[in-house]
C-alpha cells in the first residue's frame, strides 16, 4: 500500500506519449508543420486511485485521455495497461479485435452531457448499447441490467423509455456515467464531467463518482481545469502546460508545497474561504506558448518570473525530487513557492 492508502499496483503507465497534428496548406495540402498537442508526456495511475490532470484550456489534457483510449492514435510513445484478460498490453500496438476486448475495461465520461447523448435514442438504447455490441445481454436481461445501472447512478428504472431531452444536465451526466459503467470497466477517463453543470449539481456528481469508485473498485483519470474540483476528488495531481507534464504529486503535497512556477500560478487563483488567508493571484505575463511553434528550452520560461539563462537554452526533464513528487524545472531544488495555505518558505 502507498502512503495515501491506495494499492501500489500500477494499472496504467504512459511513457513519452506524443500526439502531433499535421498543419496542411496549399492546393496539394502539403504538411508544413505540426501542432504538438501532447509532447512527451509520462505518468502512471495506480489501481483504485484517481489521478487529476489539470491545466489551461488547450494544454493537451483531453487529447491525452483520448490517446489512452485509442480514440486518437498516438504519434509515438507507449501506453501500458494491465487488463484482467489480455494481461499487460501496449494499447497503441493492439489490433482491432484486441482493442475491442480492451475497451470493455477502458471507458470515458464526456464533458458535455447534451451532445454526448444521441437525442433519437431512449435511455434503454443509450445505456444498453455497450451490452448489445459486446454480446453481454439482450431482451429482458438487457432491460434488467439497464434498470440496475440507472438505480446505481440515482435514476428511476421507469425512465428507460424516455429520451435525453426530458432530463436536466445533471441527470444527463448520470446517464453518461451509467453508460460508462455498463461493462464494469477497470479504468474510466472522466473528461471534465462537471464543468458544464451548476455548482450544486457538480457536488452531487463528484460524490456519486467517489461512491461508485468505492463500490466497484474503479480507477479514474479525472481531467479538469478547476483546481477546487481536482483537490476534492484526486489522490494525486498532474499538471500540464503546452503538451508537457510539468509537475505531479500527491494532492495535499502539491497544494501545500508546489515546486513548479506554473503550478504556483494556478494555485494562486484557487478561492480561499478564510479572508485572512487571501493572497493576490499571480498574473502571468504574455500568452500561452504556441504548440505549433514552442519556445526553446523550457516552454514556460517566457512567462516565468524565476527564469534564468539556462531556462531559455535547455529543456528540463521530469525528475523525482521527493517520493512520488515529480517536477520539470531547472530551479525546483532552490525555489520555495506559494501553496494554497501560504508560503512554505521565502524564495
N, C-alpha and C positions, 0 to 999 in steps of 0.2 A: 504494500500500500504506500501511496505517496503522502506528503505532508498535509495535503488537503483532503485526505480520506478517500481518494479515488483509487481505482485499480492502476497498477503501473504497466499493464499490458497495453501496448500500442495497437490501436485499431486502424489508424490511418497515418501514413508517413509520406509527406510530399517533399521531393528533393529537386531543387533547382528548376522549378516549373516555369516555363516561358510560354506566353501566347502573344504572338506578333501578328497584327492585321496589316495586310499589304495596302499601300496607298497607290492607286492606279490613276493615270492621267493620259490624255491624248486620245486620238482616234483609235489607236490599237490597244488602248488600256494597258500601257506599259507600267510595270511596277517601278516607282521612283523612290520608294522609301517604305518604312514600316512604323506603325503605331505600336509601341511596346507596352501593351496593356498590362501584362504580367511579365516581369523581367527578372527571373531567377529567384523565385520565392521558395523557401524551405521551412516546413514546420511539421509538427506531429500532433495527433489527438489521441489521448488515452481512452480506453474503453470506459464508457459510463460518464464521461465528463463533458462539459460544454466549453468549447473554445470560442471566445468572442473575437471576431475580425472587424476592426474598426479603421476608419479613415475618411477623408473628404470624398465627396462625390467624384467619380471618375478615376479613383486611385487603383481600381482593378479588383475590388472585393468580389463583386458578382461574377466577373469573368473567372476568377479563381474557383469559385463554387461550381460554376458550370463546367469547367475543365475537369474537376474531380468526378463529376457525374458523366463525363463524356458527352454532354450536350454540346460542347465545343471540343474539337480535337486540339490538344496542346501542340505548340510548335516543337517543343522539346521538354525534357525532364521526366521524372518518374513519380508515379502516384501508387504507392503500395497500400493495399487494403487486405486485411485479414478476414476473408469470407469464411463462414462456418462450413460451407460445402466445397468451394473451389480452393480453399487454403489461401496462402499469401500470394496475391497476384498483383502484377503491374497493370493498372487499368488501361493505359494507352496501347498496350500490346494485345489486348483481348480481341478476338474476332466477334462477329455479330451474335453468334449463338451464346458464347461465353458472357458477352455483355448483357444479354437479356437475362441470363441467370443471375448475374451480379446485381442487376438493378432491383431485384427483389429485396436486397439489403441496403440499397442506396436510394434515398428518396429526397424530394425537395418540397418545401413550403414556399410559395411565391409571395412577392411583395404586395401585389395589387389583388385584393380579394374580389374585384369586379371583373377584370379582364382575364383572370386565370381560370374562371369557370365558364363552361360553354352554356350560353343562355338558352339553348334549344334542348338541353338535356335535363332530366329530373335528377334529384339527389340520388335516387337509386341507380341511375345510369352513371352519374359522375363518380360516386364513391365505389360502385361495384365494378367499374371498368377495369381497374387493375386485376381484380379477381377473375374476371372473364378472360382477359387477354392472357393471363398466366395459367388458365385452366384449373383454378383453385376451387371455384364454386359456381353454381348456376341454379336457376329455378328457385325453389323455396329456400334452399340452403343459402343462396346468394342474398335473398331478402333478409334472412335471419342474421347473416354476417353484417350486412349494411345497418340493420337495426341496432345491433350491438355496438358498432362503431359510432353511430350517432349518439347513443346513450353515453358512451365513453367521453365524447367531446362536449356533452351538455346540451344536446338537441333531442327533440322528441322523435321517436321512430315513425310516427304518422306523418312527419314532414317529408318522407322519402318520395312522395308522389308530386311534390311541388318543384317549381323551377327557381333558379337563383334570384330572379328579380323580386321574389316575395320576401327576401331576407335583408337584414341590415348588414353593414360592413363587418361588424364583429361576428355575426352568425355566419357570414360567407367565409370568413377566415377559419372558423371552426369546421366548416365543410371541407376546406382545403386541407386542414390538419387530419380530418378523418380519412380523406383520400390517401394522404401520405402514409397513414398507419395501416392501410388495408392489408398489406402483405407482411406486416410485422417486421419492418426493417431494423437493422442494427444502427444505421447511421443516417441522419437527416440533415440536409443543408437548409437552414432557415434564412432565407434571403430577405432581410428587413421585414419580417412578418407583421410588425406592429406599427410601422412608420405611417401607414395610410389610415390609421384608426384614431379615434378620440382617446384622450389620455386615460379616462376612466375605463374604457374598453381595453386599452393596452395592458393595464394591470391584470385584468381578467385573463387575457390570452397568455401573458407571461406566466401567471400562476398555473394555468392549465398545462402549459408546456413543461413546467417543472414537475407537476403531478404525474404527467404521462411518462416523463423520463424515469421517475422513481418506480412507477408501476410496471413499465415494460423494459427497463434497462437500456434506454436509448442513449445514443451519443449524438451531440449536436455540434455543427459548425454554425454559429449564430452570427450572421452578418448584419451590421448596423452602423449608423453614424451618430447615434445618441448614446453618449457615454453613461448617462444615468441608467439606461436600459441595460447596457453592457455590464455595468457594475452589479446590477440586481441578479442577473441570470448566469453570468460566466464564472467558471472556475479559474480559467486562465484567459489572458487577453493578448492578441497580436495586433500590432499597429502597422498599417501600410501607408506608404507615400509614393505616388507616381510609379506604381507597379512593383515596388520593392518592400520587403518587410524590414522595418527599422527597429522594432523592439517587440519582445514578447516576455511575459512573466505571469506569475500568479496574480490574480485580480487585485488583492489587497496590497501586494508588494508594488505593483505598477502604479496604483493610485496614490500611494503614500511616498514612494521613492522612485519616480521616473528617472531614467538615465539618458534619454534622448531628447534634445531640444524640441523636436516636433511633438513628442508626447507631452512635454511640459506645456506647450502652447494649447494643445487640445484640452488638457485638464484644467487650464485656467478659465475656460469657458463653461465649466460644469457649475450649475447653480448650487449655492451653499445655503442650507436652511438657517444657519446661525449667523445673524448680522455681524457678530464680532469676528467671524472667520472670512469675511468677504475680502477678496483681492481683485485688483484690476486685471481684466483679461489681457493676455499678451496678443497684441496686434502684429501679425506677421507682415513685413513689407513685401511689395511685389505680388506677382501672381504665381499660381501653381505651375511647376515646370511642364513644358510640352512633352508628352510621352513619345511624340514623333521626332523630337529634336531635344533630348535631355541635355542638361549642362554637364561639363566634365567633372570628374571627381565625385563628391557626394552630391546627389540630386537636390538635397535640401540646402546646400551652402548659400545660394543667392538670397535666402530668406532667414538665415540663421544669425543670431546676434553673438554667437560664441565662435564663429568660424575663424580658422587660421589658414595660412597659406597651404598647408597640407590638404585641407578640405577641398580646395579648388583643383588640386593636382591628382589626388589618389582616391579611388573609390574605397570606402571602408567595407570590411567584411563583417558578417553577422557572427558574433562570438559570445560565448557564455562567460559572463563576468561574475556570476554567483549562481548557486544551484537553481536551475530552471529559469534563470533570467538571462535573456539573450538581447544584445543590442548591437546596432550597426552605426558606430560613431567613433571617430578617432580620439575624442576627448572624454569618453564615457568614464574613465577611471578618475579623472580630476574634477569633473563638474559635479556640483551638488545642486540639484534642480528643485523647483517648487512642485509639490504634490497637492492633492486636493485639501489636505489638512494643514497646509502652510509649508514653510521651508524646513527641509531636513537639516540643512546647514547653509551657510552662506557660500556664494560662489567665490 
